[in-house]
Amino acid sequence: MSRLTFSYGIAQVIPPAIVGYMAEYYGTFNNGLMLTLVIMLTGSIALIVAQRIQCHAGLTSASLSNQT
């Protein structure tokens, strides 16, 4: 759970700064929004692939939590 909170905190701080610099450089937020779109799509695809691998291996979240 702490990893999730940590990554969420990082996502709340770093990307707005990057998009701010991009908006200042290019004079518009369009490029920053496109970068955000690409990152979100990449994360969504990675999540779908991970779920398919998990299902293919026959693992469920319940069986994973029982392994600890």
Gaussian input, Z-matrix of N, CA and C with variables (Angstrom, degrees):
# hf/3-21g

backbone

0 1
 N
 C     1     B1
 C     2     B2     1     A1
 N     3     B3     2     A2     1     D1
 C     4     B4     3     A3     2     D2
 C     5     B5     4     A4     3     D3
 N     6     B6     5     A5     4     D4
 C     7     B7     6     A6     5     D5
 C     8     B8     7     A7     6     D6
 N     9     B9     8     A8     7     D7
 C    10    B10     9     A9     8     D8
 C    11    B11    10    A10     9     D9
 N    12    B12    11    A11    10    D10
 C    13    B13    12    A12    11    D11
 C    14    B14    13    A13    12    D12
 N    15    B15    14    A14    13    D13
 C    16    B16    15    A15    14    D14
 C    17    B17    16    A16    15    D15
 N    18    B18    17    A17    16    D16
 C    19    B19    18    A18    17    D17
 C    20    B20    19    A19    18    D18
 N    21    B21    20    A20    19    D19
 C    22    B22    21    A21    20    D20
 C    23    B23    22    A22    21    D21
 N    24    B24    23    A23    22    D22
 C    25    B25    24    A24    23    D23
 C    26    B26    25    A25    24    D24
 N    27    B27    26    A26    25    D25
 C    28    B28    27    A27    26    D26
 C    29    B29    28    A28    27    D27
 N    30    B30    29    A29    28    D28
 C    31    B31    30    A30    29    D29
 C    32    B32    31    A31    30    D30
 N    33    B33    32    A32    31    D31
 C    34    B34    33    A33    32    D32
 C    35    B35    34    A34    33    D33
 N    36    B36    35    A35    34    D34
 C    37    B37    36    A36    35    D35
 C    38    B38    37    A37    36    D36
 N    39    B39    38    A38    37    D37
 C    40    B40    39    A39    38    D38
 C    41    B41    40    A40    39    D39
 N    42    B42    41    A41    40    D40
 C    43    B43    42    A42    41    D41
 C    44    B44    43    A43    42    D42
 N    45    B45    44    A44    43    D43
 C    46    B46    45    A45    44    D44
 C    47    B47    46    A46    45    D45
 N    48    B48    47    A47    46    D46
 C    49    B49    48    A48    47    D47
 C    50    B50    49    A49    48    D48
 N    51    B51    50    A50    49    D49
 C    52    B52    51    A51    50    D50
 C    53    B53    52    A52    51    D51
 N    54    B54    53    A53    52    D52
 C    55    B55    54    A54    53    D53
 C    56    B56    55    A55    54    D54
 N    57    B57    56    A56    55    D55
 C    58    B58    57    A57    56    D56
 C    59    B59    58    A58    57    D57
 N    60    B60    59    A59    58    D58
 C    61    B61    60    A60    59    D59
 C    62    B62    61    A61    60    D60
 N    63    B63    62    A62    61    D61
 C    64    B64    63    A63    62    D62
 C    65    B65    64    A64    63    D63
 N    66    B66    65    A65    64    D64
 C    67    B67    66    A66    65    D65
 C    68    B68    67    A67    66    D66
 N    69    B69    68    A68    67    D67
 C    70    B70    69    A69    68    D68
 C    71    B71    70    A70    69    D69
 N    72    B72    71    A71    70    D70
 C    73    B73    72    A72    71    D71
 C    74    B74    73    A73    72    D72
 N    75    B75    74    A74    73    D73
 C    76    B76    75    A75    74    D74
 C    77    B77    76    A76    75    D75
 N    78    B78    77    A77    76    D76
 C    79    B79    78    A78    77    D77
 C    80    B80    79    A79    78    D78
 N    81    B81    80    A80    79    D79
 C    82    B82    81    A81    80    D80
 C    83    B83    82    A82    81    D81
 N    84    B84    83    A83    82    D82
 C    85    B85    84    A84    83    D83
 C    86    B86    85    A85    84    D84
 N    87    B87    86    A86    85    D85
 C    88    B88    87    A87    86    D86
 C    89    B89    88    A88    87    D87
 N    90    B90    89    A89    88    D88
 C    91    B91    90    A90    89    D89
 C    92    B92    91    A91    90    D90
 N    93    B93    92    A92    91    D91
 C    94    B94    93    A93    92    D92
 C    95    B95    94    A94    93    D93
 N    96    B96    95    A95    94    D94
 C    97    B97    96    A96    95    D95
 C    98    B98    97    A97    96    D96
 N    99    B99    98    A98    97    D97
 C   100   B100    99    A99    98    D98
 C   101   B101   100   A100    99    D99
 N   102   B102   101   A101   100   D100
 C   103   B103   102   A102   101   D101
 C   104   B104   103   A103   102   D102
 N   105   B105   104   A104   103   D103
 C   106   B106   105   A105   104   D104
 C   107   B107   106   A106   105   D105
 N   108   B108   107   A107   106   D106
 C   109   B109   108   A108   107   D107
 C   110   B110   109   A109   108   D108
 N   111   B111   110   A110   109   D109
 C   112   B112   111   A111   110   D110
 C   113   B113   112   A112   111   D111
 N   114   B114   113   A113   112   D112
 C   115   B115   114   A114   113   D113
 C   116   B116   115   A115   114   D114
 N   117   B117   116   A116   115   D115
 C   118   B118   117   A117   116   D116
 C   119   B119   118   A118   117   D117
 N   120   B120   119   A119   118   D118
 C   121   B121   120   A120   119   D119
 C   122   B122   121   A121   120   D120
 N   123   B123   122   A122   121   D121
 C   124   B124   123   A123   122   D122
 C   125   B125   124   A124   123   D123
 N   126   B126   125   A125   124   D124
 C   127   B127   126   A126   125   D125
 C   128   B128   127   A127   126   D126
 N   129   B129   128   A128   127   D127
 C   130   B130   129   A129   128   D128
 C   131   B131   130   A130   129   D129
 N   132   B132   131   A131   130   D130
 C   133   B133   132   A132   131   D131
 C   134   B134   133   A133   132   D132
 N   135   B135   134   A134   133   D133
 C   136   B136   135   A135   134   D134
 C   137   B137   136   A136   135   D135
 N   138   B138   137   A137   136   D136
 C   139   B139   138   A138   137   D137
 C   140   B140   139   A139   138   D138
 N   141   B141   140   A140   139   D139
 C   142   B142   141   A141   140   D140
 C   143   B143   142   A142   141   D141
 N   144   B144   143   A143   142   D142
 C   145   B145   144   A144   143   D143
 C   146   B146   145   A145   144   D144
 N   147   B147   146   A146   145   D145
 C   148   B148   147   A147   146   D146
 C   149   B149   148   A148   147   D147
 N   150   B150   149   A149   148   D148
 C   151   B151   150   A150   149   D149
 C   152   B152   151   A151   150   D150
 N   153   B153   152   A152   151   D151
 C   154   B154   153   A153   152   D152
 C   155   B155   154   A154   153   D153
 N   156   B156   155   A155   154   D154
 C   157   B157   156   A156   155   D155
 C   158   B158   157   A157   156   D156
 N   159   B159   158   A158   157   D157
 C   160   B160   159   A159   158   D158
 C   161   B161   160   A160   159   D159
 N   162   B162   161   A161   160   D160
 C   163   B163   162   A162   161   D161
 C   164   B164   163   A163   162   D162
 N   165   B165   164   A164   163   D163
 C   166   B166   165   A165   164   D164
 C   167   B167   166   A166   165   D165
 N   168   B168   167   A167   166   D166
 C   169   B169   168   A168   167   D167
 C   170   B170   169   A169   168   D168
 N   171   B171   170   A170   169   D169
 C   172   B172   171   A171   170   D170
 C   173   B173   172   A172   171   D171
 N   174   B174   173   A173   172   D172
 C   175   B175   174   A174   173   D173
 C   176   B176   175   A175   174   D174
 N   177   B177   176   A176   175   D175
 C   178   B178   177   A177   176   D176
 C   179   B179   178   A178   177   D177
 N   180   B180   179   A179   178   D178
 C   181   B181   180   A180   179   D179
 C   182   B182   181   A181   180   D180
 N   183   B183   182   A182   181   D181
 C   184   B184   183   A183   182   D182
 C   185   B185   184   A184   183   D183
 N   186   B186   185   A185   184   D184
 C   187   B187   186   A186   185   D185
 C   188   B188   187   A187   186   D186
 N   189   B189   188   A188   187   D187
 C   190   B190   189   A189   188   D188
 C   191   B191   190   A190   189   D189
 N   192   B192   191   A191   190   D190
 C   193   B193   192   A192   191   D191
 C   194   B194   193   A193   192   D192
 N   195   B195   194   A194   193   D193
 C   196   B196   195   A195   194   D194
 C   197   B197   196   A196   195   D195
 N   198   B198   197   A197   196   D196
 C   199   B199   198   A198   197   D197
 C   200   B200   199   A199   198   D198
 N   201   B201   200   A200   199   D199
 C   202   B202   201   A201   200   D200
 C   203   B203   202   A202   201   D201

   B1=1.4531
   B2=1.5218
   B3=1.3303
   B4=1.4578
   B5=1.5318
   B6=1.3277
   B7=1.4700
   B8=1.5226
   B9=1.3180
   B10=1.4629
   B11=1.5222
   B12=1.3190
   B13=1.4634
   B14=1.5250
   B15=1.3274
   B16=1.4618
   B17=1.5315
   B18=1.3397
   B19=1.4652
   B20=1.5244
   B21=1.3273
   B22=1.4605
   B23=1.5291
   B24=1.3228
   B25=1.4624
   B26=1.5202
   B27=1.3182
   B28=1.4647
   B29=1.5299
   B30=1.3290
   B31=1.4644
   B32=1.5204
   B33=1.3097
   B34=1.4595
   B35=1.5280
   B36=1.3303
   B37=1.4611
   B38=1.5298
   B39=1.3022
   B40=1.4677
   B41=1.5370
   B42=1.3426
   B43=1.4718
   B44=1.5258
   B45=1.3397
   B46=1.4640
   B47=1.5347
   B48=1.3209
   B49=1.4688
   B50=1.5252
   B51=1.3197
   B52=1.4686
   B53=1.5274
   B54=1.3280
   B55=1.4713
   B56=1.5239
   B57=1.3160
   B58=1.4666
   B59=1.5124
   B60=1.3317
   B61=1.4685
   B62=1.5237
   B63=1.3348
   B64=1.4625
   B65=1.5268
   B66=1.3236
   B67=1.4653
   B68=1.5180
   B69=1.3152
   B70=1.4661
   B71=1.5243
   B72=1.3271
   B73=1.4622
   B74=1.5264
   B75=1.3461
   B76=1.4615
   B77=1.5258
   B78=1.3191
   B79=1.4531
   B80=1.5212
   B81=1.3214
   B82=1.4632
   B83=1.5260
   B84=1.3135
   B85=1.4578
   B86=1.5251
   B87=1.3187
   B88=1.4642
   B89=1.5232
   B90=1.3311
   B91=1.4598
   B92=1.5206
   B93=1.3198
   B94=1.4521
   B95=1.5130
   B96=1.3280
   B97=1.4626
   B98=1.5262
   B99=1.3207
   B100=1.4692
   B101=1.5316
   B102=1.3302
   B103=1.4570
   B104=1.5251
   B105=1.3226
   B106=1.4608
   B107=1.5253
   B108=1.3105
   B109=1.4585
   B110=1.5183
   B111=1.3192
   B112=1.4670
   B113=1.5300
   B114=1.3225
   B115=1.4648
   B116=1.5280
   B117=1.3228
   B118=1.4674
   B119=1.5231
   B120=1.3272
   B121=1.4608
   B122=1.5201
   B123=1.3233
   B124=1.4607
   B125=1.5247
   B126=1.3188
   B127=1.4548
   B128=1.5145
   B129=1.3284
   B130=1.4649
   B131=1.5212
   B132=1.3139
   B133=1.4664
   B134=1.5233
   B135=1.3323
   B136=1.4651
   B137=1.5272
   B138=1.3168
   B139=1.4618
   B140=1.5244
   B141=1.3168
   B142=1.4667
   B143=1.5171
   B144=1.3250
   B145=1.4653
   B146=1.5267
   B147=1.3196
   B148=1.4669
   B149=1.5242
   B150=1.3404
   B151=1.4664
   B152=1.5204
   B153=1.3088
   B154=1.4668
   B155=1.5192
   B156=1.3310
   B157=1.4666
   B158=1.5192
   B159=1.3158
   B160=1.4620
   B161=1.5307
   B162=1.3147
   B163=1.4619
   B164=1.5317
   B165=1.3287
   B166=1.4563
   B167=1.5230
   B168=1.3226
   B169=1.4657
   B170=1.5201
   B171=1.3306
   B172=1.4462
   B173=1.5155
   B174=1.3108
   B175=1.4578
   B176=1.5174
   B177=1.2906
   B178=1.4573
   B179=1.5143
   B180=1.3024
   B181=1.4612
   B182=1.5145
   B183=1.3413
   B184=1.4644
   B185=1.5276
   B186=1.3122
   B187=1.4681
   B188=1.5174
   B189=1.3198
   B190=1.4581
   B191=1.5153
   B192=1.3382
   B193=1.4518
   B194=1.5255
   B195=1.3096
   B196=1.4606
   B197=1.5219
   B198=1.3264
   B199=1.4547
   B200=1.5070
   B201=1.3243
   B202=1.4498
   B203=1.4781
   A1=110.78
   A2=116.55
   A3=118.64
   A4=111.36
   A5=117.06
   A6=119.64
   A7=110.56
   A8=115.73
   A9=120.47
   A10=110.76
   A11=116.54
   A12=120.74
   A13=110.99
   A14=116.32
   A15=120.85
   A16=111.11
   A17=116.96
   A18=119.48
   A19=111.19
   A20=116.91
   A21=120.43
   A22=110.36
   A23=116.98
   A24=121.17
   A25=111.88
   A26=116.41
   A27=120.89
   A28=109.93
   A29=115.78
   A30=120.32
   A31=112.13
   A32=117.77
   A33=121.62
   A34=112.41
   A35=117.78
   A36=121.19
   A37=112.55
   A38=117.85
   A39=121.24
   A40=113.68
   A41=120.19
   A42=119.01
   A43=115.35
   A44=120.44
   A45=117.48
   A46=112.77
   A47=116.61
   A48=119.30
   A49=110.71
   A50=116.78
   A51=120.54
   A52=110.47
   A53=116.44
   A54=120.10
   A55=110.20
   A56=118.01
   A57=120.96
   A58=112.17
   A59=116.18
   A60=119.52
   A61=111.04
   A62=116.53
   A63=119.75
   A64=110.91
   A65=117.28
   A66=120.67
   A67=110.49
   A68=116.81
   A69=119.91
   A70=110.72
   A71=116.99
   A72=121.29
   A73=111.66
   A74=116.55
   A75=120.94
   A76=113.63
   A77=117.30
   A78=120.62
   A79=114.03
   A80=117.07
   A81=121.63
   A82=109.24
   A83=116.14
   A84=120.77
   A85=112.01
   A86=118.57
   A87=121.80
   A88=112.73
   A89=117.59
   A90=120.23
   A91=111.24
   A92=117.45
   A93=121.01
   A94=112.21
   A95=116.15
   A96=120.22
   A97=111.47
   A98=116.90
   A99=120.32
   A100=110.44
   A101=117.19
   A102=120.64
   A103=110.38
   A104=116.96
   A105=121.62
   A106=110.43
   A107=117.53
   A108=121.91
   A109=111.15
   A110=117.31
   A111=121.14
   A112=110.59
   A113=116.92
   A114=120.31
   A115=110.66
   A116=117.50
   A117=120.71
   A118=111.35
   A119=117.30
   A120=120.43
   A121=111.43
   A122=116.65
   A123=120.89
   A124=110.82
   A125=117.12
   A126=121.07
   A127=112.21
   A128=117.14
   A129=120.91
   A130=111.22
   A131=116.69
   A132=120.42
   A133=110.19
   A134=117.29
   A135=120.13
   A136=111.16
   A137=117.30
   A138=121.45
   A139=111.23
   A140=117.24
   A141=120.99
   A142=110.42
   A143=117.30
   A144=121.16
   A145=110.25
   A146=117.42
   A147=120.80
   A148=111.25
   A149=117.26
   A150=120.41
   A151=111.33
   A152=117.53
   A153=120.44
   A154=110.80
   A155=116.83
   A156=119.95
   A157=109.62
   A158=116.48
   A159=121.39
   A160=110.49
   A161=117.37
   A162=120.72
   A163=111.13
   A164=116.57
   A165=121.08
   A166=110.74
   A167=117.12
   A168=121.29
   A169=111.35
   A170=118.04
   A171=121.94
   A172=113.10
   A173=117.16
   A174=121.45
   A175=109.94
   A176=116.11
   A177=121.67
   A178=108.43
   A179=116.93
   A180=119.50
   A181=110.98
   A182=118.20
   A183=120.82
   A184=110.54
   A185=116.93
   A186=118.25
   A187=111.10
   A188=117.09
   A189=119.58
   A190=111.33
   A191=117.60
   A192=120.02
   A193=111.72
   A194=118.56
   A195=121.61
   A196=112.61
   A197=117.72
   A198=120.98
   A199=113.00
   A200=119.18
   A201=120.99
   A202=113.53
   D1=-35.54
   D2=-179.00
   D3=-67.47
   D4=-31.53
   D5=177.48
   D6=-64.70
   D7=-40.82
   D8=178.45
   D9=-63.19
   D10=-45.34
   D11=179.29
   D12=-63.96
   D13=-41.13
   D14=179.03
   D15=-63.19
   D16=-46.66
   D17=-178.82
   D18=-66.93
   D19=-35.36
   D20=176.71
   D21=-64.44
   D22=-41.64
   D23=178.11
   D24=-63.20
   D25=-41.90
   D26=177.11
   D27=-61.35
   D28=-43.01
   D29=-179.36
   D30=-65.97
   D31=-25.42
   D32=179.29
   D33=-80.00
   D34=-19.88
   D35=-173.78
   D36=-104.60
   D37=-50.72
   D38=-169.70
   D39=-74.83
   D40=-51.17
   D41=-177.14
   D42=-57.75
   D43=-41.35
   D44=178.12
   D45=-60.60
   D46=-34.53
   D47=177.51
   D48=-67.01
   D49=-42.31
   D50=179.39
   D51=-64.08
   D52=-46.34
   D53=179.24
   D54=-64.23
   D55=-35.68
   D56=176.41
   D57=-61.80
   D58=-44.77
   D59=176.75
   D60=-63.43
   D61=-40.77
   D62=179.19
   D63=-64.95
   D64=-40.73
   D65=179.41
   D66=-65.24
   D67=-38.41
   D68=178.51
   D69=-67.04
   D70=-40.24
   D71=-178.35
   D72=-70.37
   D73=-47.81
   D74=-175.51
   D75=-90.07
   D76=-15.82
   D77=179.51
   D78=81.10
   D79=9.73
   D80=179.08
   D81=-152.83
   D82=157.50
   D83=178.45
   D84=-89.25
   D85=-2.50
   D86=-175.59
   D87=-57.27
   D88=-46.19
   D89=-178.75
   D90=-65.41
   D91=-39.00
   D92=177.26
   D93=-64.64
   D94=-39.02
   D95=177.54
   D96=-68.21
   D97=-36.21
   D98=176.12
   D99=-66.01
   D100=-40.81
   D101=176.66
   D102=-61.58
   D103=-42.59
   D104=177.55
   D105=-61.04
   D106=-43.18
   D107=178.25
   D108=-59.93
   D109=-46.25
   D110=-179.58
   D111=-62.00
   D112=-43.42
   D113=-179.46
   D114=-65.88
   D115=-41.94
   D116=178.98
   D117=-64.59
   D118=-42.47
   D119=178.14
   D120=-64.25
   D121=-40.74
   D122=177.84
   D123=-61.53
   D124=-44.59
   D125=177.91
   D126=-64.15
   D127=-40.13
   D128=178.96
   D129=-65.11
   D130=-42.88
   D131=178.20
   D132=-64.78
   D133=-41.44
   D134=178.16
   D135=-62.04
   D136=-38.64
   D137=178.30
   D138=-65.46
   D139=-43.51
   D140=178.88
   D141=-63.63
   D142=-43.53
   D143=178.85
   D144=-62.99
   D145=-43.73
   D146=179.51
   D147=-62.63
   D148=-40.17
   D149=178.09
   D150=-65.42
   D151=-39.76
   D152=179.32
   D153=-67.23
   D154=-38.92
   D155=177.29
   D156=-64.22
   D157=-41.96
   D158=179.56
   D159=-63.35
   D160=-45.04
   D161=179.18
   D162=-66.10
   D163=-39.56
   D164=-179.89
   D165=-64.92
   D166=-35.21
   D167=179.34
   D168=-79.09
   D169=-7.90
   D170=179.11
   D171=78.74
   D172=20.71
   D173=179.79
   D174=-94.21
   D175=144.05
   D176=173.48
   D177=-123.89
   D178=165.01
   D179=178.81
   D180=-63.23
   D181=-31.81
   D182=178.56
   D183=-67.84
   D184=-41.47
   D185=-179.69
   D186=-70.73
   D187=-30.35
   D188=177.72
   D189=-69.58
   D190=-39.22
   D191=-178.74
   D192=-72.36
   D193=-23.05
   D194=178.29
   D195=-79.31
   D196=-11.57
   D197=-178.55
   D198=-78.93
   D199=-15.28
   D200=-177.60
   D201=-79.51

